[in-house]
């Protein structure tokens, strides 16, 4: 298990899954939700793969 790879994956997730719009009062769009789903799946895949190493 590569702990640094897991930390890097979490950092990547936080930067990529965050909304692009700085106005925190705006509602999330379908595109925003799809982005979160994709990034969450990518993060979980990376973490599971690291557990297998």
C-alpha positions as protocol buffer text, in pm:
chain_id: "A"
residue {
  index: 1
  type: UNK
  ca { x: 0 y: 0 z: 0 }
}
residue {
  index: 2
  type: UNK
  ca { x: 144 y: 333 z: -111 }
}
residue {
  index: 3
  type: UNK
  ca { x: 28 y: 584 z: 149 }
}
residue {
  index: 4
  type: UNK
  ca { x: 164 y: 883 z: -46 }
}
residue {
  index: 5
  type: UNK
  ca { x: -25 y: 777 z: -358 }
}
residue {
  index: 6
  type: UNK
  ca { x: -344 y: 765 z: -153 }
}
residue {
  index: 7
  type: UNK
  ca { x: -279 y: 1111 z: -8 }
}
residue {
  index: 8
  type: UNK
  ca { x: -211 y: 1245 z: -357 }
}
residue {
  index: 9
  type: UNK
  ca { x: -535 y: 1090 z: -485 }
}
residue {
  index: 10
  type: UNK
  ca { x: -732 y: 1261 z: -208 }
}
residue {
  index: 11
  type: UNK
  ca { x: -568 y: 1597 z: -283 }
}
residue {
  index: 12
  type: UNK
  ca { x: -646 y: 1552 z: -652 }
}
residue {
  index: 13
  type: UNK
  ca { x: -1006 y: 1467 z: -567 }
}
residue {
  index: 14
  type: UNK
  ca { x: -1047 y: 1777 z: -353 }
}
residue {
  index: 15
  type: UNK
  ca { x: -917 y: 2005 z: -627 }
}
residue {
  index: 16
  type: UNK
  ca { x: -1106 y: 1838 z: -912 }
}
residue {
  index: 17
  type: UNK
  ca { x: -1440 y: 1778 z: -739 }
}
residue {
  index: 18
  type: UNK
  ca { x: -1473 y: 2132 z: -608 }
}
residue {
  index: 19
  type: UNK
  ca { x: -1714 y: 2359 z: -795 }
}
residue {
  index: 20
  type: UNK
  ca { x: -1563 y: 2602 z: -1041 }
}
residue {
  index: 21
  type: UNK
  ca { x: -1802 y: 2880 z: -945 }
}
residue {
  index: 22
  type: UNK
  ca { x: -1668 y: 3080 z: -651 }
}
residue {
  index: 23
  type: UNK
  ca { x: -2022 y: 3190 z: -557 }
}
residue {
  index: 24
  type: UNK
  ca { x: -2113 y: 2931 z: -293 }
}
residue {
  index: 25
  type: UNK
  ca { x: -2480 y: 3037 z: -301 }
}
residue {
  index: 26
  type: UNK
  ca { x: -2535 y: 2907 z: -657 }
}
residue {
  index: 27
  type: UNK
  ca { x: -2711 y: 2575 z: -696 }
}
residue {
  index: 28
  type: UNK
  ca { x: -2519 y: 2276 z: -828 }
}
residue {
  index: 29
  type: UNK
  ca { x: -2579 y: 2192 z: -1192 }
}
residue {
  index: 30
  type: UNK
  ca { x: -2618 y: 1846 z: -1339 }
}
residue {
  index: 31
  type: UNK
  ca { x: -2266 y: 1889 z: -1476 }
}
residue {
  index: 32
  type: UNK
  ca { x: -2135 y: 1964 z: -1124 }
}
residue {
  index: 33
  type: UNK
  ca { x: -2303 y: 1652 z: -987 }
}
residue {
  index: 34
  type: UNK
  ca { x: -2173 y: 1435 z: -1271 }
}
residue {
  index: 35
  type: UNK
  ca { x: -1822 y: 1571 z: -1206 }
}
residue {
  index: 36
  type: UNK
  ca { x: -1846 y: 1479 z: -837 }
}
residue {
  index: 37
  type: UNK
  ca { x: -1967 y: 1128 z: -924 }
}
residue {
  index: 38
  type: UNK
  ca { x: -1682 y: 1076 z: -1171 }
}
residue {
  index: 39
  type: UNK
  ca { x: -1417 y: 1210 z: -935 }
}
residue {
  index: 40
  type: UNK
  ca { x: -1554 y: 1003 z: -645 }
}
residue {
  index: 41
  type: UNK
  ca { x: -1543 y: 687 z: -857 }
}
residue {
  index: 42
  type: UNK
  ca { x: -1187 y: 768 z: -968 }
}
residue {
  index: 43
  type: UNK
  ca { x: -1080 y: 826 z: -607 }
}
residue {
  index: 44
  type: UNK
  ca { x: -1238 y: 505 z: -482 }
}
residue {
  index: 45
  type: UNK
  ca { x: -1078 y: 307 z: -766 }
}
residue {
  index: 46
  type: UNK
  ca { x: -737 y: 451 z: -684 }
}
residue {
  index: 47
  type: UNK
  ca { x: -773 y: 376 z: -313 }
}
residue {
  index: 48
  type: UNK
  ca { x: -889 y: 18 z: -375 }
}
residue {
  index: 49
  type: UNK
  ca { x: -602 y: -38 z: -617 }
}
residue {
  index: 50
  type: UNK
  ca { x: -357 y: 92 z: -357 }
}
residue {
  index: 51
  type: UNK
  ca { x: -497 y: -150 z: -99 }
}
residue {
  index: 52
  type: UNK
  ca { x: -412 y: -433 z: -339 }
}
residue {
  index: 53
  type: UNK
  ca { x: -47 y: -320 z: -365 }
}
